[in-house]
Amino acid sequence: MMSVAYAAGANPGAAGQGMAQYYQIFVLVAIVGIFYFLMIRPQQKKAKEHKNFLENLKKGDKIITSGGLYGTITGITDDAVTMEIAEKVRVKVEKSTVAAYQRT
């Protein structure tokens, strides 16, 4: 007579579990790839463009800060920009807050 333990030892679905593990790994890699190409890579590209934009600023450029100030650069250092927002009114702002050139 066959014992209960011997009968329970056989697992009929064991052969298909290996493929399920590969499928789960594939789905995980696909999700990471999608996040990289749709979120991480464009953000890195935008940050690189903004860094190049800040490096190319020069005296006399008309700019807009992220706070909404419009003005003309009167002085520039490695980490700060002095801009004239009205006649004889100058403001010193952090260079990283410069968002764009002013469109005319």
Secondary structure as the mmCIF struct_conf table of DSSP 4:
data_model
#
loop_
_struct_conf.conf_type_id
_struct_conf.id
_struct_conf.beg_label_comp_id
_struct_conf.beg_label_asym_id
_struct_conf.beg_label_seq_id
_struct_conf.end_label_comp_id
_struct_conf.end_label_asym_id
_struct_conf.end_label_seq_id
HELX_RH_AL_P HELX_RH_AL_P1 VAL A 4 GLY A 9
TURN_TY1_P TURN_TY1_P1 PRO A 12 GLY A 13
HELX_RH_AL_P HELX_RH_AL_P2 ALA A 14 PHE A 35
HELX_RH_PI_P HELX_RH_PI_P1 TYR A 36 ILE A 40
HELX_RH_AL_P HELX_RH_AL_P3 ARG A 41 GLU A 55
TURN_TY1_P TURN_TY1_P2 ASN A 56 ASN A 56
TURN_TY1_P TURN_TY1_P3 LYS A 59 GLY A 60
STRN STRN1 LYS A 62 THR A 65
TURN_TY1_P TURN_TY1_P4 SER A 66 GLY A 67
STRN STRN2 TYR A 70 ILE A 76
BEND BEND1 ASP A 78 ASP A 79
STRN STRN3 ALA A 80 ALA A 86
TURN_TY1_P TURN_TY1_P5 GLU A 87 LYS A 88
STRN STRN4 VAL A 89 GLU A 94
HELX_RH_3T_P HELX_RH_3T_P1 LYS A 95 THR A 97
STRN STRN5 VAL A 98 TYR A 101
HELX_LH_PP_P HELX_LH_PP_P1 GLN A 102 ARG A 103
#
